[in-house]
Amino acid sequence: MSNPLHAPGPPESGSAAVPRSDAPAPPGPEESPSRTSTSEVTVWSLEQTSPADLSASADPPPGVRIVRSGTPLPEFSRFLYTAVGGDVRWTDRLGLTYAQWREILERPGGETWVAYENGTPAGFIELDSQEGGVVEIAYFGLIPAFRGRRIGGHLLSYGVARAWDLAERHPDRLPTERVWVHTCSDDGPHAMDNYLRRGFRLFDTRTEREPDVAHPGPWPGAFTETSY
C-alpha cells in the first residue's frame, strides 16, 4: 500500500521532495493539535523507467476481476480509501470536502482501477498522471479481508501496466516514461516486497517523525486486536 502523506515529488533526478496538494491544511478529528506523541516512520520511494521493468504476478484466484471506475464518484472513492487505509493510518484525505474529492478524481489522466472478488470490491489502485510523462501510483491496497489471497500482486501488476499505457486512453497526456510510488513502515508488512517483485527499484529512503493517531478505520471501532 502507499500512504500519500509521505509523497516525494516525481523529480527528474529522482530524489527531490515536494508536498502533495490534496492534503487538507487543518488536522482532522483523528489528529488533535494537542497530541504530542510521535513515532518514527521510514519512507521508501521506488520507480520503474521502462515498461520492460514490470514483472507480472501469477494469475489471481477465480472470481477476481479488475475494472476501471470510469465515473468520478467521491462517495465510492472515499469508501475505498477508508476501507483499504483505515488500519494503516491513511488520514490525509479524511478532511476533504466533496468538491475537493471531485477535483482529485477529475484530474487530467487520473484513473482508479478496482479489484473485485465475486462482485465485492477487494481493493484499488489510483494513478495520478503528472508532468513530463510521469505517472504516480498515488494509492494502492486491499481491504483487510482480502489480503494474503494472491489478489494484491495481480492488482499491482495490472495497475502498473495501465500506468505504462495510460496515454493510449488520454491523448492529451505524454507517453509514460516513468512510474513511481512510495510506501512506508506504516503500510502492510508485504507492501515493499510486492513492489520489488513487480520490478520497482528503490531510489530514496528517509525517516520522518509523525504524530501518533488512532487507526481511523472505515468507521470507529472497525479494527480490533482480533480483526484481519
N, C-alpha and C positions, 0 to 999 in steps of 0.2 A: 504494500500500500504506500501511498505517498501522502504527505502532510504538508500542504502548501504554506503553512506558516513559515516554513524554512526555505522557501524557494530562492536559490541564487538565479540571477538572470541568465539568459542564453547568450553570453558574450562570444565574440568571435575567437577570443583567446581561450575560452572555456574555463575561466577562473574568477571573473569578477562577480560581484553580488549586487542585485538590485531588489528593492522591495516589491511585493505584489501590490497591485492597485485595488483588488477586490476585497481586501480585509477591512472590516469596519474599524473606524478610529477609536470609538469608546469601547471599553470592556463590556462584555455581555454579562448576564446574570450569573454565569458559571465562573466568571473571572472577577471577583470583587477587588476593587482597588486597594482594600486594606490587607489583602493577602500578601504575606511577606515570604512564605516558604517557597523555595525554588529547587529545581533539580537540574543536573547536567544532562544535556541531550546531545548525542552525536548525530551529525547530519552528513549523509553521503550523497554526492551528485554523480550521475552516470550518464553516458551518452553512446549513441551509435552514429556513425558518419557515412554509412553506406547501407543500402538495402541488403547487401550480402552479409552484413553483420548479424542479421536476425537468424537465430537458431530456433526453429519452431518446436513446440512441445508435442507430446504424443496426443492422440485423439482423446477427446473428453468422453466421459461416460455417456451411455444412451440417454436421450431426452434433453440434452443440453444444446441450446442454440443461442446465437448472438445476433441481436437486431439493433439497428441504429434508431435512436429516439429522434425521429425527424421533426416532431412538433415541439418547439420550445415551451416547456410547461414547468414553471417554478415549483408547483406542488409535487410533481413527480421527482424533479431533480433534488429537492430538499429531502424527500423521503429517502432516496438512495444515499444521499450524503449522511444523514443521521443514522440510517440502518447500518451502513458499512463502517462509518467512522466513530460511532458512539462509544465503543470500548477502547479506542486508541487515541482519544482526546482530539478529534477533529473539532475545532471550535471557531475557526476564523470566519466561517460564513453564517454562524448561527444568528448574528445580529443584523444580517442584511434585510433590507426591505424587499417587498415583492418586485418593485421596479428595478432594484439592483440585481436581483436574481435574473430577471428577464434580460437585462443588459449583458450579463455574463453569457447567458445561453444564446444570445443573438450576435455574439462576436463573429466577425467575418472568418470563415473557415473553422469555427468551433464545432466539435462533434461529440456526442455522447453515445457510446455503444453499450448495450445492456445484455448481460448473460441471463438466460432463463433456464431453469431446470423444470421440466414438465409444467411449463406455463407460469412458474413462480419466479420473480426476479431474484437472482442469486448474487449479483454484483455488477459493477460498471467500470468503464474506463472513459475518462474525459480528455479529449485532445484540444489543445489550445494552439492554433496556428499563429506564429509570431513573424516578425520581420526577417527578411533575408533567407527564406526557405527553411526556417527553424520551426519545429513542432515540439511543444512540451506535453508530456503526459502529466496533466495538472492533477488528476485524481485517478486512483486505481485501487480496487479492493473488492473483497467479497463480504457479504453478510455473514456473521459468525457461524450460523447453522450450516453454511455451505463450504467452509474452509476444510482443507485436508481431503478433498474429494476429487482431485485432478481437474478442477474447473479453473483455478487461478492461472495455471500455466497456459492453458488454451486461450483464456480471455486476454492475457497479456500478449501472447503471440499474435492473435487476431488483431488486437488494438494497435500494436506496433506496425503490423503490415498496413493497416488503414492510415497510420501516420505517414508512412512512406508513399502511399498512392493518393494522399489527400487532395493534391492539386487536380487530379483527374475529376473529382467531384466539385471542385471550386476553381473554375478557370481564372478567377481574379487573384489567386494565390500563386506564388512562385513554386516550382517543383521542390520537393523536400530535399534538403541536403544534410540535415542533422535532426536527430530525435533525442531528446534528453529528458531526464527525470531525476527526482531526488527522493530519498527515503531517509528515515531516521530511526533511532533506537526506541522510539515510542511505537513504531509500527510493529506489525506481526513478526514473529521470530523467523518466518520463512521468506520475508519480503526481499531482502538483499539477495539471497540465493536464487530466487526466481528471476530477478533482473540479470544476474550474472549468467544463469543458464540460458537466457534468451539472447545473449550476446552483447549485453551492455558492458561498457568499460568505465571504471572509476576515474573521475578526473578532479574531484575535490572532496576533501574531508575536513570538517571543522566541528568544534563543540560550542554549544550555547547554553546559557542558563535560562530556564523558563519557569514561570510561576506554576506551582502545583495546583492543578484544577481537577475537580472530580470528573470522572468519565461521564459525559452528558447523556450517553445512551440515546436511543430513539425516543425514549420517554423516561422520566425519573424512576429509578429502581429496576430498569430492564435488565441490568447486568449485576449479577451477584457472584459469590465465590463458586457457585455451582453452575454458572452459565457456561456456554460453549467455550 
